């Protein structure tokens, strides 16, 4: 018996694979339970929306996605963007936006655009991820202190609100939050089999209940699974939800594909990015019908699944099924969970999300990479997640163009051109330039301006073996150089043309203007033509 989906075939008759998938799914479900509750609260919605999303999306994305070990559910990155959207639109409209986001993701997958993630530079991704970590951490300060702070209106507004509420701190809530934080930090020293977040959550709930502490709690979760129902569609508001839907789709796609890449590194398998987008899109289309929130692939839960033995789609499916069983069996107990406990979990997770090693690497790389990282980080915190990615990409592109305009155009001294033993000489009225790197529009102006300045020479040789390609703008600049110098009686010669460069120059008619007699395989042939080897005396 086998279940096939996408490019991966799951064989259910392998006992060792079944054991690994069972342990992976069980462990992932245990880790996902507190996180699904916490991220739902962080999104500004009912905790049950997080659980329902984890169940439905976990099963559907595992069945139809492109990564056989990906675990899908509510995540911190999605919570950061959802809290503002929920505050602005309300959960009913977010369901519609979630469906639209899913359809966008499916379209991206069908159009085979999954590999676009590879075009996002590392500084943008690191700044984006670290910015999310700061937002998650700051968004939980209110609940950690037992305060009712609104996290849906931005970082600065929330900080001002918290500052005005400091005299209302609930010591009991803060103690509960600290208990969870300490448990999560110390528990791995005892065992990693049971996640510290679950231990902390249970311990904090038991302590708060036994001591009858007056702390805010998450409230009742129905001891049942929701029946699917169609969200109320109002075509008048669909156009207003296009931008939120695009933001959700972009964020969900980026995080899911990044998680799949991480999973590939851990398993040695290779995911299908286009199929993964389709699977994530189907999950986001389905989740709103069950009252859930938009989801993405979850890096932490995926890693737990893999480390526990999960290797096929069955592990993700079991993760969803086990969560459903937990809801049916233990939902009434969830009403007693303190919000401060969930806040403690999220604060530890957000601290661990900050990629300090990557920040150090970027700082040691180039100033421009560090600038892009810090810019993306700042815009993520103070403005908007999608805007941060856009600004980061634009900044990276601008800096890239600036680097490329630093043309490697080197005037070669005569003594460095001819090899030892060559008796010819570079004529004093000949200038030789070495060009290295692609010639494209960013460098075209500097290229032309530098070379057209020559007046007191008769020959100009451009050594182009290190030019892998040329675009139309740079080719036109080369044509201007040829025409300008030819009018002054200066002969322009090219050597070592790459086939791509030669093809472009030929199609644009530039080689015809230059003359084929001025194109050489190497620079020595060009020099020997204008400065022949001296004749040896007879008998020499």
Residue pairs with C-beta under 8 A, 6 or more apart in sequence:
1 12
1 13
2 9
2 10
2 11
2 12
3 9
3 10
3 12
3 313
3 314
4 10
5 63
5 64
5 313
6 64
6 65
6 66
6 272
6 275
6 279
7 66
7 272
7 275
8 68
8 312
8 313
10 68
10 312
10 313
10 314
11 17
11 312
12 18
12 314
17 311
17 312
17 314
18 314
19 309
20 308
20 309
20 310
20 311
20 315
21 309
21 310
21 311
21 312
21 314
21 315
21 318
22 309
22 315
22 318
23 308
23 309
23 310
24 69
24 304
24 305
24 306
24 308
24 309
24 310
24 311
24 315
24 318
24 319
25 305
25 310
25 314
25 315
25 316
25 317
25 318
25 319
25 321
25 322
26 308
26 318
26 319
26 322
27 195
27 304
27 305
27 308
28 71
28 301
28 302
28 304
28 305
28 308
28 310
28 315
28 316
28 319
29 318
29 319
29 320
29 322
29 323
29 326
30 194
30 195
30 198
31 195
31 197
31 198
31 300
31 301
31 304
32 54
32 58
32 71
32 73
32 298
32 301
32 319
32 323
33 51
33 198
33 323
33 326
34 197
34 198
34 201
34 342
34 345
35 73
35 74
35 197
35 298
35 300
35 301
35 345
35 349
36 47
36 50
36 51
36 53
36 54
36 73
36 74
36 323
37 47
37 50
37 51
37 218
37 334
37 337
37 342
38 50
38 342
38 343
38 345
38 346
39 50
39 73
39 74
39 75
39 76
39 78
39 79
39 346
40 46
40 47
40 48
40 49
40 50
40 51
40 53
40 74
40 79
40 293
41 47
41 50
41 143
41 218
41 339
41 342
42 76
42 79
42 80
42 83
42 136
42 139
42 140
42 151
42 342
42 346
43 49
43 50
43 74
43 78
43 79
43 82
43 83
43 86
43 293
44 82
44 83
44 86
44 87
44 151
44 152
45 82
45 86
45 91
45 94
45 293
46 91
46 219
47 218
47 219
47 221
47 334
48 221
48 222
48 291
49 91
49 291
49 292
49 293
50 73
50 74
50 292
50 293
51 221
51 323
51 327
52 225
52 226
52 287
52 290
52 291
52 292
53 73
53 74
53 287
53 290
53 292
53 293
53 294
53 295
54 72
54 73
54 74
54 292
54 295
54 320
54 323
55 225
55 290
55 292
55 320
55 323
55 324
55 327
56 283
56 286
56 287
56 290
56 292
56 320
57 72
57 73
57 283
57 284
57 286
57 287
57 292
57 295
57 320
58 71
58 72
58 73
58 316
58 317
58 319
58 320
58 323
59 316
59 317
59 320
59 321
60 72
60 279
60 282
60 283
60 286
61 70
61 72
61 279
61 280
61 282
61 283
61 295
61 297
61 316
62 68
62 70
62 71
62 72
62 279
62 313
62 314
62 315
62 316
62 317
62 319
62 320
63 279
63 313
63 317
64 275
64 278
64 279
64 282
64 283
65 72
65 275
65 276
65 278
65 279
65 280
65 283
65 297
65 316
66 114
66 260
66 271
66 272
66 273
66 274
66 275
66 276
66 277
66 278
66 279
67 259
67 260
67 263
67 264
67 269
67 271
67 272
67 276
67 297
67 302
68 269
68 271
68 311
68 312
68 313
68 316
69 263
69 267
69 269
69 302
69 305
69 306
69 310
69 311
69 312
69 315
69 316
70 256
70 259
70 260
70 263
70 271
70 276
70 297
70 302
70 316
71 297
71 298
71 301
71 302
71 304
71 305
71 315
71 316
71 319
72 256
72 279
72 280
72 283
72 295
72 296
72 297
72 298
72 316
73 295
73 298
73 301
74 293
74 295
74 298
75 255
75 295
75 296
75 298
76 132
76 133
76 136
76 346
76 349
76 350
76 353
77 129
77 132
77 251
77 255
77 296
77 385
78 248
78 251
78 252
78 255
78 293
78 294
78 295
78 296
79 136
79 139
80 132
80 135
80 136
80 139
80 385
81 247
81 248
81 251
81 385
81 386
82 94
82 248
82 293
82 294
83 139
83 151
83 152
84 152
84 153
84 154
85 94
85 97
85 244
85 247
85 248
86 94
86 152
87 150
87 152
87 153
88 152
89 97
89 241
89 244
91 293
92 231
92 232
93 237
93 241
94 244
94 288
94 293
94 294
95 231
95 288
95 291
96 231
96 233
96 234
96 237
96 238
96 241
96 288
97 241
97 244
97 245
97 248
97 294
98 245
98 248
98 284
98 285
98 287
98 288
98 293
98 294
99 231
99 284
99 285
99 288
100 238
100 241
100 242
100 245
100 249
101 245
101 246
101 248
101 249
101 252
101 281
101 284
101 294
102 249
102 280
102 281
102 282
102 283
102 284
102 285
102 286
102 287
102 294
103 281
103 285
104 245
104 246
104 249
104 281
105 249
105 252
105 253
105 277
105 278
105 280
105 281
105 284
106 277
106 278
106 281
106 282
106 285
107 281
108 114
108 249
108 253
108 274
108 277
108 281
109 274
109 275
109 276
109 277
109 278
109 281
110 274
110 278
112 274
113 274
113 277
114 257
114 272
114 273
114 274
114 275
114 276
114 277
115 273
117 253
117 254
117 257
117 258
117 261
117 273
120 254
120 389
120 393
121 369
121 372
121 392
121 393
121 396
122 358
122 362
122 369
123 362
123 369
123 370
123 372
123 373
123 376
123 392
123 396
124 372
124 373
124 376
124 389
124 392
124 393
124 396
125 254
125 258
126 355
126 358
126 359
126 362
126 373
126 376
127 372
127 373
127 374
127 375
127 376
127 377
127 380
127 388
127 392
128 254
128 376
128 377
128 380
128 385
128 388
128 389
128 392
129 353
129 355
130 353
130 354
130 355
130 359
130 373
130 377
130 380
131 376
131 377
131 378
131 379
131 380
131 381
131 385
131 388
132 350
132 353
132 380
132 385
133 350
133 351
133 353
133 354
134 155
134 350
134 354
134 377
134 380
134 381
135 155
135 380
135 381
136 346
136 347
136 349
136 350
136 353
137 346
137 347
137 350
137 351
138 151
138 155
138 158
138 159
139 151
139 158
139 346
140 342
140 343
140 344
140 346
140 347
140 350
141 147
141 149
141 162
141 343
142 148
142 149
142 151
142 158
142 162
142 165
142 343
143 149
143 173
143 177
143 216
143 339
143 340
143 342
143 343
144 173
144 174
144 177
144 340
144 343
144 344
144 347
145 162
145 169
145 170
145 173
145 174
145 177
145 340
146 168
146 169
146 170
146 171
146 172
146 173
146 174
146 215
146 216
146 340
147 162
147 165
147 168
147 169
147 170
148 216
149 158
149 161
149 162
149 165
150 157
150 158
150 161
151 158
154 382
155 381
155 382
156 382
170 214
170 215
170 216
170 340
172 208
172 213
172 214
172 215
173 213
173 215
173 216
173 338
173 339
173 340
174 340
176 204
176 207
176 208
176 213
176 215
176 338
176 340
176 341
176 344
177 340
177 341
177 343
177 344
177 347
178 344
179 200
179 203
179 204
179 207
179 341
179 344
180 197
180 200
180 201
180 203
180 204
180 340
180 341
180 344
180 345
180 348
181 200
181 344
181 347
181 348
183 196
183 199
183 200
183 203
183 204
184 196
184 197
184 200
184 344
184 345
184 348
185 196
185 348
186 196
187 194
187 195
187 196
187 199
187 200
188 196
195 304
197 345
197 348
197 349
200 341
200 344
200 345
201 337
201 341
201 342
201 345
204 337
204 338
204 340
204 341
204 344
205 333
205 336
205 337
205 338
205 341
207 213
208 215
208 217
208 336
208 338
208 341
209 336
213 338
215 338
215 339
215 340
216 338
216 339
216 340
217 335
217 336
217 337
217 338
217 339
218 334
218 335
218 337
218 338
218 339
218 342
219 335
220 331
220 332
220 334
220 335
221 327
221 331
221 332
221 334
221 335
222 331
223 327
223 328
223 331
223 332
224 327
224 328
224 331
225 290
225 324
225 327
225 328
226 290
226 291
228 289
228 290
229 289
229 291
230 289
231 288
231 289
246 386
247 385
247 386
248 284
248 294
249 281
249 284
250 386
250 389
251 296
251 385
251 386
252 280
252 284
252 294
252 295
252 296
253 277
253 280
254 389
255 296
255 297
255 299
256 276
256 277
256 280
256 296
256 297
257 273
257 276
257 277
257 297
258 297
258 299
259 296
259 297
259 298
259 299
259 302
260 271
260 273
260 276
260 297
261 271
262 299
262 302
262 303
263 269
263 271
263 302
263 303
263 306
264 270
264 271
266 303
266 306
266 307
267 306
267 311
276 297
280 295
280 296
280 297
283 295
284 294
284 295
287 293
287 294
287 295
300 349
301 319
305 315
305 316
305 319
309 315
310 316
359 373
362 369
362 370
362 373
363 370
368 399
368 402
368 403
371 395
371 399
372 392
372 395
372 396
372 399
375 391
375 392
375 395
376 388
376 389
376 391
376 392
376 395
377 388
379 387
379 388
379 391
379 392
380 388
401 442
402 442
404 437
404 438
404 440
404 442
404 443
405 442
405 443
405 446
406 443
407 435
407 437
407 439
407 443
407 446
407 447
407 450
408 434
408 435
408 436
408 437
408 466
409 433
409 434
409 435
409 446
409 447
409 450
409 451
410 433
410 434
410 435
410 436
411 431
411 432
411 433
412 432
412 433
412 434
412 463
414 425
414 426
414 432
417 426
417 432
417 523
417 527
418 424
418 425
418 426
418 524
418 527
419 524
422 524
423 533
423 534
424 524
424 527
424 528
424 531
424 532
424 533
424 534
425 531
426 432
426 527
426 531
427 458
427 459
427 530
427 531
429 456
429 457
429 458
429 459
430 457
430 458
430 459
430 460
430 461
430 527
430 530
430 531
431 454
431 457
431 459
431 460
431 461
432 461
432 463
432 523
432 527
433 451
433 460
433 461
433 462
433 463
434 463
434 466
435 462
435 463
435 464
435 466
435 467
436 466
436 467
437 443
437 466
437 467
437 468
438 467
438 468
438 469
438 470
438 471
439 447
439 467
439 469
439 470
439 471
439 474
439 475
439 478
439 501
440 469
440 470
440 471
440 473
440 474
441 471
441 472
441 473
441 474
443 474
444 473
444 474
444 476
444 477
445 477
447 474
447 477
447 478
447 481
448 477
448 478
448 480
448 481
451 460
451 462
451 481
451 485
452 480
452 481
452 484
452 485
454 460
454 485
454 490
455 488
457 490
458 489
458 490
458 491
459 490
459 491
459 493
459 530
460 485
460 490
460 491
460 492
460 493
461 493
461 494
461 495
461 523
461 526
461 527
462 492
462 493
462 494
462 495
463 495
463 496
463 523
464 494
464 495
464 496
464 497
464 498
464 501
465 495
465 496
465 497
465 498
465 522
466 496
467 497
467 498
467 501
468 498
468 500
468 501
469 498
469 500
469 501
469 504
470 478
470 500
470 501
470 504
470 505
471 504
472 504
472 508
475 504
475 505
475 508
475 510
476 508
478 505
478 510
479 508
479 510
479 513
481 492
482 492
482 510
482 513
482 514
483 513
485 492
486 492
491 518
491 530
492 514
492 518
493 518
493 519
493 520
493 526
494 514
494 518
494 519
494 520
495 519
495 520
495 521
495 522
495 523
495 525
495 526
496 520
496 521
496 522
496 523
497 505
497 519
502 511
502 519
505 511
505 514
506 512
511 519
520 526
520 529
